[in-house]
Amino acid sequence: MNSNIWVLMTGDSVAIATTLVLAALGALFTERSGVLNLGVEGILLSSAVSSFLAADASGSIWLGLAVGCLVGAALAGIHGALSVVFRANQIVAGLALVIFGTGLANFLGKPVEGKPVTTTIKPLSFGALSDMPLLGPVVFGHDVVTYLALVLAVASSIYLFRTRPGLELRATGDDPATVDAQGLSVASIRIRYTLFGGVLIGLGGSWLMLAQSAAWHQAATTNGLGWIALALVVFAGWRPVRIVFGAVLFGFTLQLPFTLQAEQITVIPSAVMQMLPYLATLVAMIALSRPGSRNLLGAPRALGQPFVRDER
């Protein structure tokens, strides 16, 4: 057994977790406000191709990331308007956003399909620390966005459970009528955090394009990571720090088939291993769709339910 392969796989798992952490945090903030956004996959795709086009045209990574975040916020704003202002069915609106985002990415990316990424995000250099056995590739082999995602997860936990705005956010997702009785605008809170969630999801898609992808290929860029991010929020019990551990675990399962193939281990077919993350996603979606399971999972009690003041 080649230990170097497994060390590199663990480091790659942490890297892949970056998109999952950012997308899951974006979904978490949205869902904590009571809005269910199933359009994460569409937002990831649209922000990825937008960041690619912006970075390729300008030569600036940071402009690419900024454009991806803005596109993520714009698409999330569409979902927020449909779900909060017009009180559309949030599941239908989210699925429509996936279709719209996928179509938008296809339209924007068709002329550059297969074009290589020339402006990429490079890992930070920690000198001798980066060359350490075991810890080097796993801990010190990543770029600034990966470390930012980890910091955001910790900061999000503090914000949600140690600050008054975090309390207001959680209350909006659990009991919007009480929040309204306190003189706060439920619609404003939900729109605000839906937009913020879109920014985080957009950053995740942009990073995936500019740090992990060799070229723009719509079919292979996100590869279902948006759906995995939604499942990750459920598995984490809507708690930010748990998302990090779950994201690394999902990243490990995504990398495992390739590592087993490199080690020539064929006890478990690679196709079965590749199915595991998506099977877990399906289980999570089924659990979330059952009202009786939501309390056990820790979901916001008003998740997916529009608030109408006259119906209190």
C-alpha positions as CSV (number, residue, x, y, z in Angstrom):
1,M,0.0,0.0,0.0
2,N,1.3,3.4,-1.0
3,S,0.9,5.7,2.0
4,N,1.7,8.8,-0.1
5,I,-1.4,8.2,-2.2
6,W,-3.6,8.2,0.9
7,V,-2.0,11.3,2.3
8,L,-2.6,13.1,-1.0
9,M,-6.1,11.8,-1.1
10,T,-6.8,13.3,2.3
11,G,-5.4,16.6,1.2
12,D,-7.6,16.5,-1.9
13,S,-10.6,15.7,0.3
14,V,-10.0,18.8,2.3
15,A,-9.7,20.9,-0.9
16,I,-12.9,19.4,-2.4
17,A,-14.6,20.2,0.9
18,T,-14.1,23.9,0.2
19,T,-17.0,24.1,-2.3
20,L,-19.2,21.9,-0.1
21,V,-18.5,24.0,3.0
22,L,-19.3,27.3,1.3
23,A,-22.4,26.0,-0.5
24,A,-23.7,24.3,2.6
25,L,-23.1,27.4,4.7
26,G,-25.0,29.4,2.1
27,A,-27.9,26.9,2.2
28,L,-27.8,26.8,6.0
29,F,-28.2,30.6,6.4
30,T,-31.1,30.5,3.9
31,E,-32.8,27.6,5.6
32,R,-32.3,29.0,9.1
33,S,-34.4,32.0,8.0
34,G,-37.2,29.5,6.9
35,V,-36.5,29.6,3.1
36,L,-35.8,26.3,1.4
37,N,-33.5,26.8,-1.6
38,L,-33.1,23.7,-3.7
39,G,-31.5,25.7,-6.5
40,V,-27.9,25.4,-5.1
41,E,-26.7,23.3,-8.1
42,G,-28.0,25.9,-10.6
43,I,-26.3,28.7,-8.6
44,L,-23.0,26.8,-8.5
45,L,-23.0,26.2,-12.2
46,S,-23.9,29.8,-13.1
47,S,-21.4,31.4,-10.7
48,A,-18.7,28.9,-12.0
49,V,-19.0,29.9,-15.6
50,S,-19.5,33.6,-14.8
51,S,-16.3,33.6,-12.7
52,F,-14.4,31.8,-15.5
53,L,-15.5,34.3,-18.1
54,A,-14.7,37.3,-15.9
55,A,-11.3,36.0,-14.9
56,D,-10.4,34.9,-18.4
57,A,-11.3,38.3,-19.8
58,S,-9.6,40.4,-17.1
59,G,-6.8,38.1,-16.0
60,S,-7.9,38.8,-12.4
61,I,-8.8,36.0,-10.0
62,W,-10.4,38.4,-7.6
63,L,-12.6,39.9,-10.2
64,G,-13.7,36.4,-11.2
65,L,-14.5,35.5,-7.6
66,A,-16.4,38.8,-7.1
67,V,-18.5,38.2,-10.3
68,G,-19.3,34.7,-9.2
69,C,-20.5,36.0,-5.8
70,L,-22.7,38.6,-7.5
71,V,-24.2,36.1,-9.9
72,G,-24.9,33.8,-6.9
73,A,-26.6,36.7,-5.0
74,A,-28.7,37.6,-8.1
75,L,-30.0,34.1,-8.6
76,A,-30.7,33.7,-4.9
77,G,-32.5,37.0,-5.0
78,I,-34.8,35.6,-7.7
79,H,-35.6,32.7,-5.5
80,G,-36.1,35.0,-2.5
81,A,-38.5,37.1,-4.5
82,L,-40.5,34.1,-5.6
83,S,-40.5,32.4,-2.2
84,V,-40.9,35.4,0.2
85,V,-42.6,38.2,-1.8
86,F,-44.8,36.1,-4.1
87,R,-45.1,33.1,-1.7
88,A,-44.5,30.6,-4.4
89,N,-44.0,26.9,-3.5
90,Q,-40.4,26.9,-2.4
91,I,-39.6,23.4,-3.7
92,V,-41.0,24.2,-7.1
93,A,-39.1,27.6,-7.1
94,G,-35.9,25.9,-6.2
95,L,-36.2,23.3,-8.9
96,A,-37.0,26.0,-11.4
97,L,-33.8,27.8,-10.3
98,V,-31.8,24.6,-11.0
99,I,-33.2,24.5,-14.5
100,F,-32.7,28.2,-15.1
101,G,-29.2,28.2,-13.7
102,T,-28.2,25.2,-15.7
103,G,-29.6,26.7,-18.9
104,L,-27.9,30.0,-18.1
105,A,-24.6,28.3,-17.6
106,N,-25.0,26.4,-20.9
107,F,-25.8,29.6,-22.7
108,L,-22.9,31.5,-21.3
109,G,-20.4,28.6,-21.5
110,K,-21.2,27.2,-24.9
111,P,-18.7,29.4,-26.7
112,V,-15.9,28.5,-24.3
113,E,-16.7,24.8,-23.8
114,G,-13.5,23.0,-23.2
115,K,-11.4,26.1,-23.0
116,P,-8.7,25.7,-20.3
117,V,-8.5,27.8,-17.2
118,T,-5.5,30.2,-17.5
119,T,-6.1,32.2,-14.3
120,T,-6.1,29.9,-11.3
121,I,-6.0,30.2,-7.5
122,K,-2.7,29.0,-6.2
123,P,-2.1,27.3,-2.8
124,L,-0.4,29.5,-0.2
125,S,3.2,28.8,0.6
126,F,4.1,28.1,4.2
127,G,7.8,27.3,3.5
128,A,9.1,24.2,5.3
129,L,5.7,23.5,6.8
130,S,4.3,22.7,3.4
131,D,6.9,20.0,2.9
132,M,6.2,18.3,6.2
133,P,5.3,14.6,5.9
134,L,1.6,13.9,6.4
135,L,0.6,17.3,7.8
136,G,2.1,19.3,4.9
137,P,-0.4,18.3,2.1
138,V,-3.3,18.0,4.5
139,V,-3.0,21.1,6.6
140,F,-0.6,23.5,4.8
141,G,-1.3,22.7,1.1
142,H,-4.3,24.9,0.4
143,D,-5.3,28.3,-0.9
144,V,-6.7,31.3,0.9
145,V,-10.4,30.5,0.0
146,T,-10.1,27.1,1.6
147,Y,-8.9,28.6,4.9
148,L,-11.5,31.3,4.6
149,A,-14.2,28.7,4.3
150,L,-13.0,27.1,7.6
151,V,-12.9,30.4,9.3
152,L,-16.4,31.2,8.0
153,A,-17.8,28.0,9.5
154,V,-16.5,28.9,12.9
155,A,-17.6,32.5,12.7
156,S,-21.0,31.4,11.5
157,S,-21.4,29.2,14.5
158,I,-20.5,32.1,16.8
159,Y,-22.9,34.4,14.9
160,L,-25.8,32.0,15.0
161,F,-25.6,30.9,18.7
162,R,-23.8,33.8,20.4
163,T,-25.2,37.0,18.9
164,R,-28.6,38.8,18.9
165,P,-28.9,38.9,15.1
166,G,-28.2,35.1,15.1
167,L,-31.0,34.6,17.5
168,E,-33.3,36.7,15.4
169,L,-32.3,34.6,12.4
170,R,-33.0,31.3,14.2
171,A,-36.3,32.6,15.5
172,T,-37.4,33.6,12.0
173,G,-36.9,30.0,10.9
174,D,-38.6,28.5,13.9
175,D,-41.4,30.9,14.8
176,P,-41.8,33.8,12.4
177,A,-45.0,35.0,14.0
178,T,-43.1,35.8,17.3
179,V,-40.4,37.7,15.3
180,D,-43.1,39.7,13.6
181,A,-44.7,40.4,17.0
182,Q,-41.4,41.9,18.2
183,G,-41.6,44.5,15.4
184,L,-39.1,42.8,13.1
185,S,-39.7,42.3,9.4
186,V,-39.8,38.5,8.6
187,A,-39.7,39.2,4.9
188,S,-36.6,41.5,5.2
189,I,-34.7,38.9,7.3
190,R,-35.5,36.1,4.9
191,I,-34.5,38.1,1.8
192,R,-31.3,39.3,3.4
193,Y,-30.1,35.9,4.4
194,T,-31.2,34.3,1.1
195,L,-29.0,36.9,-0.6
196,F,-26.1,36.2,1.8
197,G,-26.5,32.5,1.2
198,G,-26.3,33.1,-2.6
199,V,-23.0,35.0,-2.1
200,L,-21.5,32.1,-0.3
201,I,-22.8,29.5,-2.8
202,G,-21.5,31.8,-5.6
203,L,-18.1,31.9,-4.0
204,G,-18.1,28.1,-3.7
205,G,-18.9,27.7,-7.4
206,S,-16.3,30.3,-8.4
207,W,-13.6,28.7,-6.3
208,L,-14.4,25.3,-7.8
209,M,-14.0,26.7,-11.3
210,L,-10.8,28.7,-10.7
211,A,-9.0,26.4,-8.3
212,Q,-10.1,22.8,-9.1
213,S,-11.1,22.7,-12.8
214,A,-8.7,22.5,-15.7
215,A,-11.3,23.7,-18.2
216,W,-14.9,24.7,-18.4
217,H,-17.1,21.6,-19.0
218,Q,-20.6,22.1,-17.8
219,A,-21.3,18.4,-17.3
220,A,-18.2,17.8,-15.2
221,T,-17.7,21.1,-13.3
222,T,-20.0,20.7,-10.3
223,N,-21.0,17.1,-10.9
224,G,-23.8,17.2,-8.4
225,L,-22.0,19.0,-5.6
226,G,-24.9,21.3,-5.1
227,W,-27.2,18.4,-4.1
228,I,-24.5,17.0,-1.8
229,A,-24.3,20.4,-0.1
230,L,-28.0,20.4,0.6
231,A,-27.7,16.9,2.1
232,L,-24.7,18.0,4.1
233,V,-26.8,20.7,5.9
234,V,-29.3,18.0,7.0
235,F,-26.5,15.7,8.2
236,A,-24.9,18.5,10.1
237,G,-28.2,19.3,11.9
238,W,-28.1,22.9,10.6
239,R,-24.9,23.6,12.6
240,P,-22.0,25.3,10.8
241,V,-19.0,23.5,12.4
242,R,-20.4,20.1,11.8
243,I,-20.6,21.0,8.1
244,V,-16.8,21.1,8.0
245,F,-16.4,17.5,9.2
246,G,-19.2,16.3,7.0
247,A,-17.8,18.1,4.0
248,V,-14.4,16.4,4.5
249,L,-16.1,13.1,4.8
250,F,-18.0,13.6,1.6
251,G,-14.8,14.7,-0.1
252,F,-13.1,11.6,1.1
253,T,-15.9,9.4,-0.4
254,L,-15.7,11.3,-3.7
255,Q,-11.9,10.7,-3.9
256,L,-11.9,7.1,-2.6
257,P,-12.9,5.4,-5.9
258,F,-9.8,6.9,-7.6
259,T,-7.5,5.9,-4.8
260,L,-8.8,2.4,-4.7
261,Q,-8.3,2.2,-8.4
262,A,-4.7,3.5,-8.1
263,E,-4.1,0.9,-5.4
264,Q,-5.7,-1.8,-7.6
265,I,-8.2,-2.7,-4.9
266,T,-11.3,-4.1,-6.6
267,V,-13.1,-5.7,-3.6
268,I,-15.8,-3.0,-3.9
269,P,-16.7,-1.9,-7.5
270,S,-15.7,1.7,-8.1
271,A,-19.2,2.4,-9.5
272,V,-20.7,1.5,-6.1
273,M,-18.3,3.8,-4.3
274,Q,-19.1,6.7,-6.6
275,M,-22.8,6.2,-5.8
276,L,-22.4,6.6,-2.1
277,P,-22.4,10.4,-1.8
278,Y,-25.4,10.7,-4.0
279,L,-27.2,7.9,-2.3
280,A,-26.6,9.7,1.0
281,T,-28.0,12.9,-0.7
282,L,-31.2,11.0,-1.7
283,V,-31.7,9.7,1.8
284,A,-31.3,13.2,3.3
285,M,-33.8,14.6,0.8
286,I,-36.3,11.9,1.7
287,A,-35.9,12.5,5.4
288,L,-36.3,16.3,4.9
289,S,-39.5,15.8,3.0
290,R,-41.1,13.9,5.9
291,P,-42.6,16.4,8.4
292,G,-42.2,14.0,11.3
293,S,-38.5,13.7,10.7
294,R,-37.7,17.4,10.7
295,N,-37.8,17.8,14.5
296,L,-35.6,14.8,14.9
297,L,-33.1,16.2,12.4
298,G,-33.1,19.7,14.0
299,A,-34.6,21.5,11.0
300,P,-36.1,24.9,11.5
301,R,-39.8,24.4,12.3
302,A,-41.0,26.9,9.7
303,L,-38.7,25.7,6.9
304,G,-40.4,26.0,3.5
305,Q,-43.5,27.7,5.0
306,P,-44.4,31.2,3.7
307,F,-45.3,33.7,6.4
308,V,-48.5,35.7,6.1
309,R,-49.2,38.1,9.0
310,D,-53.0,37.7,8.8
311,E,-52.6,33.9,9.3
312,R,-50.9,34.2,12.7
